[in-house]
Amino acid sequence: RMSKDLEPFSAMCCCCSQRLASVASIVLLLCVHAQGICTNVVVNRSSVTYVPDDTCQATLPEGTWISHHGCQVSHLEAITIAGPSTLSSLYVGARDLRQASILFVDWLNRKRGGLVVGSRRLSMNLAWVDDGESKLQVANATAQALRLDNVHFGVAGYSSRLTSYAALQAKADQMVMISAGASRDSIYHDNSYMFGFLPGVDDKKKDFYRSIVSIATHVDDAWDLSSSPDERPCGRMGCRSTLRFAEIGSSCRDHLNEVRTQYFGEIHPCVKVSSKASDRELRPILRRLQANNITILE
């Protein structure tokens, strides 16, 4: 399934910030697949199971799209990177991520003449298997992609939601996978095969909260609090003391509540609403939050 020449793996070290798995893991990967032993990650609506499979075939809907891209230079060996992506719908994030990858590969192959590794040049190819924008399909699409001929590395699709399942399959296949579209910290915990280019979402949230408090404090400091309340932007108590936080959405990030409390004091319980809620449904919810003096919505 894969070349025994390990130099293409070394070539990608720069792309993964020198955090690739050890050569021993790669050799183990070769041995496992040589014996025809695979593990499929099966995702149901409420559970994830690991199913041994001696056929190394992932079940996908009939007619699932597979897309290849590359500028194979005839005299060069190729590094192939493959993974799941949403091909069958106009999922803008997934499309933009693919287009960025295609631009880079075209530039690398055509303008730079490939990737130089020591005294050798290697071209680069891409392949994607449609994940249907579904958690029920993304692990199978990942397995199919990673098991295509001559695939050396995995590349995750767009969104933390889908990548969390793709990461499980990459780990099961012992295939190094890179991600430029997922920032959820849990994806990378306890998974030495996953490497991400984005800062962790929890760190971004903390910076966001810190910025809000800093701006409110700066506004307060710029005004003489002994002046008339009518002259001050946030009234007699000042902007900092009027910050009230609430989260609204289809899911709740309760693990951030301790950090939120540090910045905003007591926080409002999370308000769960459907991601497809209409304006008519949202309007009374927002009015109730306003009546509770909520000034920050996430």
C-alpha positions in Angstrom: 0.0 0.0 0.0 2.9 2.3 0.8 6.4 2.7 -0.4 9.0 1.3 2.0 11.2 4.3 1.3 10.7 6.5 4.3 12.2 9.6 2.9 8.8 11.0 1.8 7.8 10.9 5.5 10.9 12.9 6.4 10.0 15.4 3.7 6.8 16.3 5.5 8.4 17.0 8.8 8.5 20.7 8.1 4.8 20.8 7.3 4.0 19.2 10.7 6.4 21.5 12.6 8.7 18.6 13.3 6.1 16.8 15.4 5.6 13.7 13.3 5.4 10.3 14.9 8.6 8.3 15.2 10.0 6.2 12.4 9.2 3.1 14.5 5.4 4.0 14.3 5.7 4.3 10.5 7.4 1.0 10.2 4.6 -0.5 12.4 2.0 1.0 10.1 3.6 -0.7 7.1 3.7 -4.1 8.9 0.1 -3.8 10.1 -1.3 -3.2 6.6 1.0 -5.7 5.0 -0.8 -8.3 7.1 -4.2 -7.0 6.0 -5.4 -6.1 9.5 -7.4 -2.9 9.8 -9.7 -1.3 12.3 -12.7 0.7 11.2 -14.2 3.4 13.4 -17.9 3.1 13.2 -19.8 6.2 14.3 -23.5 5.9 15.2 -25.7 8.7 16.4 -24.9 8.1 20.1 -21.8 5.8 20.1 -18.4 5.1 18.6 -17.2 1.5 18.1 -14.0 -0.1 16.8 -14.6 -3.0 14.4 -11.7 -5.3 13.2 -11.8 -5.7 9.4 -9.6 -8.2 7.5 -10.8 -6.7 4.1 -9.7 -3.2 5.0 -12.8 -1.9 3.2 -14.8 1.0 4.6 -18.6 1.1 3.9 -19.7 4.2 2.1 -22.9 5.1 0.2 -22.9 4.0 -3.4 -21.6 6.7 -5.7 -19.5 8.4 -3.0 -17.3 11.0 -4.7 -13.5 10.6 -4.7 -11.4 13.5 -6.0 -7.7 13.5 -7.0 -5.5 16.4 -7.7 -1.8 16.6 -8.5 0.7 17.5 -11.2 2.7 14.3 -11.4 6.1 14.9 -12.9 7.0 11.8 -14.8 10.5 11.4 -13.5 9.7 12.2 -9.8 8.3 10.1 -7.0 5.2 11.5 -5.4 4.1 12.2 -1.8 0.3 11.6 -1.6 -1.8 13.2 1.1 -5.4 12.1 1.4 -8.4 12.6 3.7 -12.1 13.3 4.0 -13.8 16.4 2.7 -17.3 17.5 1.9 -17.5 17.1 -1.9 -21.2 16.6 -2.5 -22.5 19.8 -1.1 -21.6 23.5 -1.2 -19.9 23.5 2.2 -17.9 26.7 1.9 -15.3 25.9 4.6 -14.4 22.6 3.1 -14.3 24.0 -0.4 -12.0 26.8 0.6 -9.7 24.4 2.4 -9.4 22.2 -0.7 -8.8 25.2 -3.0 -6.0 26.4 -0.7 -4.4 23.0 -0.8 -4.7 22.8 -4.6 -3.1 26.2 -4.9 -0.2 25.2 -2.7 0.4 21.8 -4.5 0.2 23.5 -8.0 2.7 26.1 -6.9 5.0 23.5 -5.3 5.0 21.1 -8.3 4.9 23.6 -11.2 6.8 26.7 -9.8 9.2 25.0 -7.5 9.7 21.7 -9.4 8.6 19.6 -6.4 9.8 19.2 -2.9 13.6 18.8 -2.3 14.6 16.2 0.2 18.3 15.9 0.4 19.5 15.2 -3.2 16.0 14.1 -4.4 12.9 15.9 -5.7 9.4 14.7 -4.9 6.1 15.9 -6.4 3.0 16.1 -4.2 -0.5 14.8 -4.9 -3.9 15.2 -3.1 -6.9 13.0 -2.8 -10.3 13.4 -1.0 -13.2 11.1 -0.2 -16.6 12.7 0.3 -17.6 12.8 4.0 -21.2 13.8 3.3 -20.8 16.6 5.9 -21.9 13.9 8.3 -20.4 12.4 11.5 -21.9 9.1 10.4 -19.8 9.1 7.2 -16.6 10.9 8.0 -14.8 8.1 9.7 -15.5 5.7 6.8 -14.5 8.4 4.3 -11.3 8.8 6.3 -10.5 5.1 6.3 -11.2 4.9 2.5 -8.9 7.9 1.8 -6.0 6.7 4.0 -6.1 3.3 2.3 -6.0 4.5 -1.2 -2.9 3.4 -3.2 0.4 5.1 -2.1 -1.0 7.4 0.5 1.7 8.6 2.9 -0.1 11.2 5.1 -3.7 12.1 6.1 -5.2 15.5 5.9 -8.3 16.4 7.9 -11.3 18.2 6.5 -13.0 21.3 7.7 -14.6 21.8 11.2 -13.7 20.4 14.6 -17.0 18.4 14.7 -16.1 16.2 11.7 -12.3 16.1 12.4 -12.9 14.7 15.9 -14.1 11.5 14.2 -11.5 11.5 11.4 -8.8 11.8 14.0 -10.1 8.5 15.6 -9.8 6.7 12.3 -6.3 8.2 11.7 -5.2 6.9 15.0 -6.7 3.5 14.3 -4.9 3.3 11.0 -1.7 4.7 12.7 -1.5 7.3 10.0 -0.1 10.8 10.7 -2.8 13.4 9.9 -2.5 17.1 9.7 -5.4 19.6 10.2 -5.8 23.2 9.2 -9.5 23.3 9.8 -10.0 22.2 13.4 -9.1 23.9 16.7 -10.9 21.9 19.3 -8.3 20.9 21.8 -9.7 17.5 22.6 -8.9 16.3 19.0 -5.2 16.4 19.7 -5.3 15.1 23.3 -3.9 11.5 23.6 -3.5 11.2 19.8 0.1 11.4 18.7 -0.9 11.0 15.1 -2.8 14.3 14.9 -1.1 17.7 14.3 -2.9 21.0 13.9 -2.0 24.4 12.5 -4.6 26.4 14.4 -4.4 27.7 17.9 -6.6 25.8 20.4 -10.1 27.1 20.6 -9.9 27.3 24.4 -7.0 29.7 24.1 -8.8 31.8 21.6 -11.8 32.0 23.9 -9.7 33.1 26.8 -8.1 35.9 24.6 -11.6 36.9 23.6 -12.8 37.2 27.2 -9.6 39.0 28.2 -10.1 41.6 25.4 -13.7 42.4 26.4 -12.7 43.0 30.0 -9.7 45.1 28.9 -11.8 47.3 26.6 -14.4 47.8 29.3 -11.7 48.7 31.9 -10.1 51.1 29.4 -13.4 52.9 28.8 -14.0 53.3 32.5 -10.5 54.6 33.1 -11.0 57.2 30.3 -13.9 58.7 32.2 -14.1 60.6 35.4 -16.4 58.4 37.5 -17.4 61.4 39.6 -19.0 63.0 36.6 -22.7 62.8 35.8 -23.9 59.2 35.1 -25.6 60.5 32.0 -22.2 61.5 30.6 -20.7 58.0 31.1 -21.2 55.3 28.4 -22.2 52.6 30.9 -23.8 54.6 33.7 -22.8 55.1 37.3 -21.4 51.6 37.9 -19.0 51.7 34.9 -18.7 49.3 32.0 -16.6 46.7 33.7 -19.1 46.1 36.4 -22.0 45.7 34.0 -20.5 42.8 32.0 -23.0 39.9 32.1 -22.2 36.8 30.1 -24.4 34.1 28.5 -23.8 31.4 26.0 -26.5 30.5 23.4 -26.3 27.8 20.8 -27.0 24.2 19.9 -24.4 22.9 22.3 -22.8 24.2 25.5 -19.1 24.6 26.3 -19.5 24.1 30.0 -15.8 23.3 30.5 -15.1 27.0 29.9 -17.4 28.2 32.7 -14.7 28.4 35.3 -12.7 30.7 33.0 -15.8 32.8 32.2 -16.5 33.2 35.9 -13.0 34.6 36.5 -13.6 37.3 33.9 -17.3 38.0 34.3 -18.4 36.8 37.7 -21.6 34.9 37.9 -22.7 33.8 34.4 -26.1 33.0 33.0 -26.9 29.3 32.4 -26.4 28.2 28.8 -29.4 28.7 26.5 -29.7 25.8 24.1 -31.4 26.5 20.7 -31.5 24.6 17.5 -28.9 25.7 14.9 -31.8 26.0 12.5 -33.9 28.2 14.8 -35.8 31.0 12.9 -35.7 34.7 13.8 -39.2 34.3 15.2 -38.0 31.6 17.6 -34.9 33.5 18.6 -36.5 36.9 19.2 -38.3 36.0 22.5 -35.2 34.2 23.8 -33.0 37.3 23.1 -35.6 39.6 24.8 -35.5 37.4 28.0 -31.7 37.6 28.0 -31.8 41.3 27.6 -34.3 41.6 30.5 -31.7 39.6 32.6 -29.2 42.4 31.8 -27.0 40.1 29.6 -24.5 42.3 27.8 -22.3 39.6 26.2 -23.6 36.7 24.1 -21.4 33.9 22.7 
